[in-house]
């Protein structure tokens, strides 16, 4: 049985440190609702709410020099992890070739894998409909850098064969299905130990939880990760609608953890009042809220109705929530988990960069600037745009070769063998007396491919 994926829970330390009296401001708020008197209508304005003082259990290390984004990233995704990933990917490719799969494969190296990771980050920052679109040459939507870092076919080949564990050990573990010796997390167990050193804790859902409180799976999942004995208190926890519930948020509030997340109207404890509530005809931008003690329930109309429960925000304080969209897909669940580990390493690297900058009394990089710099460093290309020196002229695929040593490839237009390619596009095209595919390829309306 494959583990079901659940979104990770993020924790952030509160930047503010109010006095002890400020923590109990909600109980004296005249707009607050007690257990005996619950509000029955949604309101349209609100006053201040609370925040928790950050109380961390241990300080962060301080470095004399500021390491680069790539150096920070490699502290979490280090050489040992990359070496292991390369070895298992090469073994998996060999297994696929032995099974009869037609595949052009060369040994994956550590430097090449870092470039591959850099390209996946690049594709996350710059959205295109399909992965293959990053290598489109004859289009106004052409992007230059992916082809300079790695060929399209090589990226696809690595993606198809990427493997976290030893295929031989996988086969042995698979043979144990149905027994107590079978490990459903075998394919990711070794990478987990190597790649999540700065992450406090995380869970991958594999079935019934060992912690049973009687308050539901989502409650148990969060409570099992929030441990004051080593985490401290004063953190803010952000989660999606699967985890958000009044019972959970009040429990966290008692532990001095703020919480915020989207909620579902069907959850137990969510206000059901219809007076002054949003409707499908409410104008875009309309906001409604209800407070119940420490909890505030906010609804606003965007393209559709959005609902948030929080113990740390106000309705009109200018606070915003960004909804992250992840378009990355994979045919293997373990590769999806690997991409999640990469996201963890990038996030941890950025958080550490901010702390180091603070210790050095420097202005920290923005999250976007950090990601862009990291991507450029992993890919081995300059961050700043360098003008192209190539022109769209036909050149030999291999300079100086003659006779049988001439390298030939299939022409992009007619599919026949040709020793020429476009210098700028790196695309093989014919240039002969009766067939000038180079000209046709670069014309505004290229001629259709001829039958081979």
C-alpha positions in Angstrom: 0.0 0.0 0.0 1.4 3.4 -1.0 1.6 6.1 1.7 -0.8 8.9 1.2 0.7 12.3 0.9 -0.2 15.0 3.3 1.0 18.6 3.2 3.8 19.5 5.6 3.1 21.8 8.5 5.2 24.9 8.6 6.3 26.7 11.8 7.5 30.2 12.1 8.7 32.0 15.2 6.8 35.1 16.2 8.7 38.3 15.5 6.9 40.2 18.3 7.4 39.7 22.0 4.5 41.4 23.9 4.2 41.5 27.7 2.4 38.7 29.6 -0.7 40.8 30.0 -1.0 41.2 26.2 -1.4 37.4 25.7 -4.8 37.4 27.5 -6.2 40.4 25.6 -8.8 38.2 24.0 -10.5 37.4 27.3 -11.2 41.1 28.0 -12.1 42.1 24.4 -15.7 43.4 24.4 -16.2 41.9 21.0 -15.1 38.4 22.2 -17.6 35.7 22.6 -17.7 33.5 25.7 -18.8 29.9 25.8 -22.1 31.0 27.2 -22.8 33.7 24.5 -21.7 32.8 21.0 -22.1 35.3 18.1 -24.9 34.6 15.7 -24.1 37.0 12.9 -21.0 37.8 10.8 -19.4 41.2 11.3 -17.5 43.5 8.9 -14.8 45.1 11.1 -12.5 44.0 13.9 -10.0 45.3 16.5 -6.6 43.8 17.5 -5.9 40.2 18.4 -3.1 38.5 20.2 0.4 37.2 19.5 2.7 34.9 21.4 6.3 35.7 22.6 8.8 33.4 20.9 10.6 31.2 23.4 13.1 29.0 21.6 14.9 26.2 23.3 18.3 26.8 21.7 20.0 29.5 19.8 21.2 29.3 16.2 24.9 29.1 15.2 26.6 32.3 14.1 29.2 32.2 11.3 31.9 34.8 10.6 31.5 34.7 6.8 28.3 34.6 4.9 28.1 31.4 2.8 26.5 31.5 -0.6 23.0 30.0 -1.2 24.5 26.9 -2.8 26.8 26.4 0.1 23.9 26.5 2.5 21.8 24.2 0.4 24.6 21.6 0.3 24.7 21.6 4.0 21.3 19.8 3.9 21.6 18.2 0.5 25.2 17.2 1.0 27.7 15.2 -1.1 26.9 11.9 0.8 23.2 12.2 -0.1 23.9 13.2 -3.7 26.5 10.4 -4.1 24.0 7.9 -2.8 21.2 9.2 -5.1 23.5 9.1 -8.1 24.6 5.5 -7.4 21.0 4.3 -7.0 19.8 6.2 -10.1 22.6 4.6 -12.2 21.6 1.1 -10.8 18.0 1.8 -11.7 18.9 2.8 -15.2 21.0 -0.3 -15.7 18.0 -2.4 -14.4 15.6 -0.7 -16.9 18.1 -1.2 -19.8 18.5 -4.9 -18.9 14.7 -5.2 -18.9 14.6 -4.1 -22.5 13.9 -0.4 -22.2 15.4 1.7 -25.0 17.4 4.3 -23.2 20.5 6.4 -24.0 22.2 6.5 -20.6 25.6 7.7 -19.3 26.6 7.5 -15.6 25.0 10.3 -13.6 27.6 12.3 -11.7 27.3 14.4 -8.6 27.9 17.7 -10.5 25.3 16.8 -13.0 22.7 15.9 -10.4 23.2 19.3 -8.7 22.5 20.9 -12.2 19.4 18.8 -12.5 18.2 20.0 -9.1 18.9 23.6 -10.2 16.8 23.1 -13.3 13.9 21.8 -11.3 14.1 24.9 -9.2 14.3 27.0 -12.3 11.1 25.4 -13.7 9.4 26.1 -10.4 10.3 29.8 -10.6 9.5 30.2 -14.3 6.2 28.5 -15.2 5.6 26.9 -18.6 2.8 24.6 -19.6 5.1 21.6 -20.3 8.6 20.6 -19.3 9.5 20.2 -23.0 8.6 23.9 -23.6 11.8 24.9 -21.8 13.8 23.6 -24.8 11.6 25.1 -27.6 14.0 26.9 -29.9 11.9 28.2 -32.8 9.5 30.3 -30.8 9.1 33.7 -29.3 8.6 31.9 -26.0 12.1 30.4 -26.2 14.0 30.4 -22.9 17.8 30.2 -23.2 19.3 28.8 -20.1 17.9 25.2 -19.8 19.6 24.1 -23.0 22.9 25.6 -21.9 22.7 23.7 -18.6 21.5 20.3 -19.9 19.8 18.8 -22.9 16.1 18.1 -22.9 16.6 14.3 -23.5 19.1 14.1 -20.6 16.7 15.8 -18.2 13.9 13.5 -19.2 16.2 10.4 -18.9 17.2 11.4 -15.4 13.6 12.0 -14.4 12.6 8.6 -15.6 15.3 6.8 -13.7 15.7 8.9 -10.6 15.7 6.5 -7.7 16.3 7.0 -4.0 17.0 3.4 -2.8 19.0 0.4 -4.1 16.8 -1.4 -6.7 18.1 -4.8 -5.4 17.1 -4.0 -1.9 13.7 -2.8 -3.2 13.1 -6.2 -4.8 13.9 -8.0 -1.5 11.6 -5.7 0.4 8.8 -6.1 -2.2 9.0 -9.9 -1.8 8.0 -9.4 1.9 4.7 -7.8 1.2 2.0 -9.2 3.4 4.4 -10.0 6.2 5.5 -8.0 9.3 9.0 -7.6 7.7 7.7 -5.4 4.8 8.7 -1.8 5.1 6.3 0.5 3.1 8.7 3.4 3.5 11.8 1.5 2.5 12.4 3.5 -0.7 12.7 6.8 1.2 14.0 5.7 4.6 17.7 6.2 4.0 17.3 9.6 2.2 15.0 10.8 5.1 17.9 10.3 7.6 20.3 12.3 5.4 18.2 15.1 4.0 16.1 16.4 6.9 18.7 17.4 9.5 17.4 20.9 10.1 13.7 20.0 10.0 12.5 19.4 13.5 10.1 16.6 12.6 7.7 15.3 10.0 5.3 12.4 9.4 4.4 10.5 6.2 1.0 9.0 6.6 1.1 5.2 6.3 -2.1 4.2 8.1 -3.6 4.3 11.6 -1.6 6.6 13.9 -0.1 5.3 17.1 -1.3 8.4 18.8 -5.1 8.1 19.2 -6.8 11.0 21.1 -10.2 10.4 19.7 -10.2 13.9 18.1 -9.4 12.8 14.6 -6.4 12.0 12.4 -5.7 15.7 11.6 -5.6 16.6 15.3 -3.3 13.7 16.1 -0.9 14.5 13.2 -0.3 18.1 14.4 -0.1 17.3 18.1 2.4 14.5 17.4 4.7 17.1 15.7 4.3 19.9 18.2 6.5 19.1 21.2 7.3 21.9 23.6 10.0 20.0 25.3 12.4 20.5 22.4 10.6 23.1 20.2 9.8 25.7 22.8 6.7 27.9 22.4 5.7 31.1 20.7 5.6 29.7 17.2 3.0 30.2 14.6 1.7 27.1 12.8 0.2 27.4 9.3 -1.8 24.5 7.8 -4.4 23.7 5.2 -8.0 22.9 5.6 -7.4 19.2 6.3 -5.8 20.1 9.6 -7.7 23.2 10.6 -10.3 22.8 13.4 -11.5 24.8 16.4 -10.6 22.0 18.7 -7.0 21.8 17.4 -6.4 25.6 17.4 -7.7 26.0 21.0 -5.5 23.2 22.1 -2.5 24.9 20.4 -3.5 28.2 22.0 -3.4 26.7 25.4 0.2 25.5 24.6 1.0 29.1 23.6 1.2 28.3 19.9 -0.5 30.6 17.4 -2.3 28.9 14.5 -3.8 29.9 11.2 -5.3 27.9 8.3 -8.1 27.6 5.7 -11.2 25.8 7.1 -14.1 23.7 5.8 -17.6 24.8 6.8 -18.5 21.1 7.6 -16.0 21.0 10.5 -17.4 20.6 14.0 -17.3 23.9 15.9 -17.4 26.2 12.8 -20.0 29.0 13.3 -23.2 28.2 11.4 -24.9 31.6 11.7 -26.5 32.8 8.5 -27.3 36.4 9.5 -25.2 38.8 7.4 -23.2 35.9 5.9 -21.5 35.9 2.5 -23.5 34.6 -0.4 -22.7 33.7 -4.0 -23.8 37.1 -5.0 -21.5 39.0 -2.6 -19.2 41.5 -4.4 -15.6 40.5 -4.7 -13.5 41.8 -1.8 -16.4 41.5 0.8 -15.2 40.4 4.2 -17.2 38.9 7.1 -15.9 37.6 10.5 -17.0 36.1 13.8 -15.0 35.9 17.0 -15.4 33.1 19.5 -12.9 33.6 22.4 -9.4 33.0 21.1 -10.7 32.1 17.6 -11.5 34.4 14.7 -13.3 33.0 11.7 -12.9 35.2 8.6 -14.5 34.8 5.2 -13.9 36.9 2.1 -15.1 36.8 -1.4 -12.5 36.4 -4.1 -13.2 34.5 -7.3 -14.9 32.2 -4.8 -15.5 32.3 -1.0 -12.3 31.8 1.1 -12.5 30.9 4.8 -9.7 31.3 7.4 -9.5 30.5 11.1 -6.8 32.1 13.1 -5.6 32.9 16.7 -3.0 35.3 15.5 -4.5 37.6 12.8 -7.1 40.4 12.4 -9.5 40.9 9.6 -8.2 44.3 8.4 -4.7 44.5 9.7 -3.1 44.1 6.3 -2.1 40.5 6.9 -2.3 38.3 3.9 -2.0 34.6 3.1 -0.5 33.4 -0.1 -1.8 30.2 -1.6 1.1 28.1 -3.0 0.4 26.1 -6.1 2.5 23.1 -6.8 2.2 21.8 -10.4 5.1 19.3 -10.0 3.9 15.8 -10.8 5.7 12.4 -10.7 4.7 8.9 -11.7 6.5 7.5 -8.5 5.4 8.6 -5.1 8.9 8.3 -3.7 10.1 10.8 -6.3 7.4 13.2 -5.2 8.7 12.8 -1.7 12.2 13.6 -2.9 11.0 16.9 -4.5 9.4 17.7 -1.1 12.8 17.1 0.6 14.4 19.4 -2.0 11.8 22.1 -1.0 12.6 21.5 2.7 16.4 21.9 2.0 15.7 25.2 0.0 13.5 26.6 2.8 15.9 25.6 5.5 18.8 27.2 3.6 16.9 30.4 3.2 15.9 30.6 6.9 19.5 30.0 7.9 20.7 32.7 5.4 18.3 35.2 7.1 19.7 34.3 10.6 23.3 34.6 9.4 22.6 38.0 7.8 21.0 39.2 11.0 24.1 38.0 13.0 26.4 39.9 10.5 24.1 42.9 10.6 23.5 42.7 6.9 20.3 43.1 4.9 18.9 39.6 4.3 18.0 38.5 0.8 14.4 38.2 -0.2 13.0 34.7 -0.6 12.8 35.1 -4.4 16.3 36.6 -4.7 17.7 33.7 -2.7 15.9 31.1 -4.9 17.2 32.8 -8.0 20.8 32.9 -6.8 20.6 29.3 -5.6 19.3 28.2 -9.0 22.0 30.0 -10.9 24.8 28.6 -8.6 23.5 25.0 -8.9 23.1 25.3 -12.7 26.5 26.8 -13.1 25.3 29.9 -15.1 25.6 33.6 -14.3 22.5 35.1 -12.7 22.7 38.3 -14.8 21.8 38.0 -18.5 24.8 37.7 -20.8 24.1 38.8 -24.5 24.2 36.0 -26.9 27.2 35.9 -29.2 25.8 33.3 -31.5 24.1 34.0 -34.8 21.5 31.9 -36.6 24.0 30.4 -39.1 24.6 26.8 -40.0 27.7 25.2 -38.5 29.1 21.7 -38.3 27.8 19.6 -35.4 31.4 18.6 -34.8 33.9 21.2 -35.9 36.9 19.9 -38.0 35.5 16.4 -38.6 35.4 14.9 -42.1 34.4 11.7 -43.8 33.1 9.0 -41.6 34.1 11.0 -38.5 31.4 13.6 -39.2 28.7 13.5 -36.6 25.2 13.5 -38.1 21.8 13.8 -36.5 18.2 13.8 -37.8 17.1 17.1 -39.3 14.4 18.8 -37.3 12.5 19.6 -40.5 12.9 16.6 -42.8 14.3 14.0 -40.3 17.1 13.0 -42.8 20.7 12.8 -41.5 22.7 16.1 -41.6 26.1 17.2 -40.3 24.9 20.8 -39.8 23.1 22.5 -37.0 22.0 26.1 -36.2 24.7 27.7 -34.1 22.3 29.7 -31.9 19.4 27.1 -31.6 21.7 24.0 -31.4 19.1 22.3 -33.7 20.2 19.9 -36.5 19.0 21.2 -39.9 19.9 20.5 -43.5 21.8 23.0 -45.8 22.1 21.5 -49.3 21.4 22.7 -52.8 17.9 21.1 -53.2 16.8 21.3 -49.5 17.5 24.3 -47.3 15.8 23.2 -44.0 17.8 25.8 -42.1 16.0 28.6 -43.9 12.6 26.9 -43.6 13.2 26.3 -39.8 13.8 30.0 -39.2 11.0 31.4 -41.4 7.9 32.9 -39.7 5.8 30.0 -41.1 8.0 26.9 -41.3 7.3 24.3 -43.9 5.7 21.1 -42.6 8.0 18.1 -42.0 8.4 15.9 -45.1 7.8 12.2 -45.0 11.1 10.3 -44.5 
